[in-house]
Amino acid sequence: MTDPFFSQYSTMDNPRLEFAFEVRLKFTRVQTIPMMPSGAGRGAVYVDEGTFEGPRLRGRAVPNSGGDYALFRPDGVLSFDARYMLEEEDGTLIMLYNRGYLWGRKPDTMQRLRDWIFSGGPPVAHDEYYLRAFPTFEVQTGKHDWLMRHVFIGVGERLQDGNRLRYYALT
């Protein structure tokens, strides 16, 4: 099967990434289950609005179609599991399943992120934390089903009111 979407291909010795699209999401509703018996906590933020854009698709996040359900691990790592719908400009619905990790590169980074997001503290620079994702998609057969034939990675940035993630296809 030829790949009409990506012109260069990965080899065993040279994996290649190609930009696919960027998602910008806004979250305003937050719920938490603090300090479970496991020592972890659970958080949920719900998609209020958002947009996505890339070389082959563009559209919006469907409001109230899902959210991000984060596990705050005792080791300081936030393990996230996000699920929500995207709607392409042509009306195609795309289910996005997004898992990944957020952790601070310095001992106080995660606390400073919480202070920034929830208490109006100063912003935290992107290079002070690791926010990476490994998404999968579900979409109907048609012009966007290439999303279900490639492996993707995401590099994210935490914003005060949500997230920005840039997704790359491993070609």
C-alpha positions as CSV (number, residue, x, y, z in Angstrom):
1,M,0.0,0.0,0.0
2,T,1.5,3.4,-0.9
3,D,1.1,6.3,1.4
4,P,-0.3,9.3,-0.3
5,F,0.0,11.5,2.7
6,F,3.7,11.4,3.6
7,S,6.5,11.7,1.1
8,Q,9.3,10.4,3.3
9,Y,9.4,7.1,5.2
10,S,11.1,5.9,8.4
11,T,13.7,3.3,8.1
12,M,15.1,1.0,10.9
13,D,18.0,3.4,11.3
14,N,16.3,6.7,10.6
15,P,12.8,7.2,12.1
16,R,11.1,10.2,10.6
17,L,8.4,12.4,12.1
18,E,6.1,14.7,10.0
19,F,3.9,17.4,11.5
20,A,0.2,16.3,11.3
21,F,-1.7,19.0,13.2
22,E,-2.0,21.1,16.4
23,V,-4.8,21.0,18.9
24,R,-5.6,23.9,21.3
25,L,-8.0,23.0,24.1
26,K,-9.6,25.1,26.8
27,F,-10.6,23.5,30.1
28,T,-12.5,25.5,32.8
29,R,-14.2,22.8,34.8
30,V,-12.1,20.7,37.2
31,Q,-12.9,17.9,39.6
32,T,-10.5,16.0,41.8
33,I,-10.4,12.9,44.0
34,P,-7.4,13.7,46.3
35,M,-5.3,11.2,48.1
36,M,-6.7,7.8,47.3
37,P,-5.6,4.8,49.4
38,S,-3.0,4.1,46.6
39,G,-1.3,7.4,47.4
40,A,-2.4,8.8,44.0
41,G,-5.0,11.3,43.2
42,R,-7.4,11.6,40.3
43,G,-8.3,14.7,38.4
44,A,-10.7,15.5,35.6
45,V,-10.9,18.5,33.3
46,Y,-13.6,18.7,30.7
47,V,-13.2,20.0,27.1
48,D,-15.1,23.3,26.9
49,E,-13.8,24.4,23.5
50,G,-10.9,24.0,21.2
51,T,-9.6,24.1,17.7
52,F,-7.2,22.0,15.6
53,E,-5.3,22.7,12.4
54,G,-2.8,21.0,10.2
55,P,-1.8,20.5,6.6
56,R,-4.6,18.0,5.9
57,L,-7.3,18.8,8.4
58,R,-8.9,21.6,10.4
59,G,-11.8,22.0,12.7
60,R,-13.0,22.2,16.3
61,A,-13.1,20.2,19.5
62,V,-16.7,19.3,20.2
63,P,-17.6,21.0,23.5
64,N,-18.6,18.7,26.3
65,S,-17.6,15.6,24.3
66,G,-15.0,14.4,26.9
67,G,-12.1,15.4,28.9
68,D,-8.7,14.5,30.4
69,Y,-8.7,12.1,33.4
70,A,-5.3,12.5,35.0
71,L,-3.7,10.2,37.6
72,F,-1.4,12.2,40.0
73,R,1.1,9.5,40.9
74,P,3.0,9.5,44.2
75,D,6.3,9.9,42.2
76,G,5.2,13.3,41.0
77,V,4.3,12.2,37.5
78,L,0.9,13.1,36.1
79,S,-0.3,10.2,33.8
80,F,-3.2,11.4,31.6
81,D,-5.9,9.7,29.7
82,A,-7.9,12.1,27.5
83,R,-10.9,11.2,25.3
84,Y,-12.9,13.7,23.2
85,M,-14.4,14.3,19.8
86,L,-12.9,16.5,17.1
87,E,-15.1,17.7,14.2
88,E,-13.4,18.4,10.9
89,E,-14.6,21.3,8.8
90,D,-16.2,18.9,6.4
91,G,-18.3,17.5,9.3
92,T,-16.3,14.3,9.9
93,L,-16.2,13.3,13.5
94,I,-12.8,12.1,14.8
95,M,-12.5,10.3,18.2
96,L,-9.2,11.2,19.9
97,Y,-7.8,8.9,22.6
98,N,-4.8,10.6,24.1
99,R,-2.5,9.1,26.8
100,G,0.8,10.5,28.1
101,Y,2.8,12.0,30.8
102,L,3.5,15.4,32.4
103,W,6.3,15.7,34.9
104,G,8.7,18.5,36.1
105,R,12.3,18.7,35.2
106,K,13.0,20.3,38.6
107,P,11.6,19.2,42.1
108,D,9.3,22.2,42.4
109,T,8.0,22.4,38.8
110,M,4.7,20.5,39.3
111,Q,3.8,22.6,42.3
112,R,4.6,25.8,40.4
113,L,2.4,24.5,37.5
114,R,-0.5,23.9,40.0
115,D,0.0,27.4,41.5
116,W,0.0,29.0,38.0
117,I,-3.1,27.2,36.8
118,F,-5.2,27.2,39.9
119,S,-3.9,30.2,42.0
120,G,-2.8,32.8,39.5
121,G,0.9,32.2,40.1
122,P,3.6,33.1,37.5
123,P,3.7,31.0,34.3
124,V,6.0,28.0,34.0
125,A,8.3,27.9,31.0
126,H,7.8,25.0,28.6
127,D,11.4,23.8,29.0
128,E,10.8,23.1,32.7
129,Y,8.5,20.2,32.2
130,Y,7.9,17.1,30.0
131,L,4.4,16.9,28.4
132,R,4.3,14.1,25.8
133,A,1.4,12.1,24.4
134,F,0.8,9.0,22.3
135,P,-2.6,9.4,20.7
136,T,-4.8,7.1,18.6
137,F,-7.9,8.0,16.6
138,E,-11.2,6.6,15.3
139,V,-12.7,7.9,12.2
140,Q,-15.1,6.7,9.4
141,T,-13.7,5.3,6.2
142,G,-12.8,8.1,3.9
143,K,-10.3,11.0,3.4
144,H,-9.3,11.2,7.1
145,D,-8.8,7.4,7.8
146,W,-5.1,7.9,7.4
147,L,-5.3,8.9,11.1
148,M,-6.0,5.2,11.9
149,R,-2.9,3.9,9.9
150,H,-0.1,5.8,11.4
151,V,1.6,6.0,14.8
152,F,1.6,9.5,16.3
153,I,3.4,11.3,19.1
154,G,2.5,14.6,20.7
155,V,4.6,17.3,22.2
156,G,2.5,19.5,24.5
157,E,2.5,22.8,26.3
158,R,0.5,23.5,29.4
159,L,-1.4,26.8,29.2
160,Q,-3.2,28.5,32.1
161,D,-6.6,27.6,30.6
162,G,-5.8,24.4,28.8
163,N,-3.3,22.6,26.6
164,R,-1.6,23.0,23.2
165,L,-0.4,19.8,21.6
166,R,1.4,19.4,18.3
167,Y,1.1,15.9,16.8
168,Y,3.6,14.2,14.5
169,A,3.2,11.1,12.4
170,L,5.9,8.5,12.5
171,T,6.1,8.0,8.7
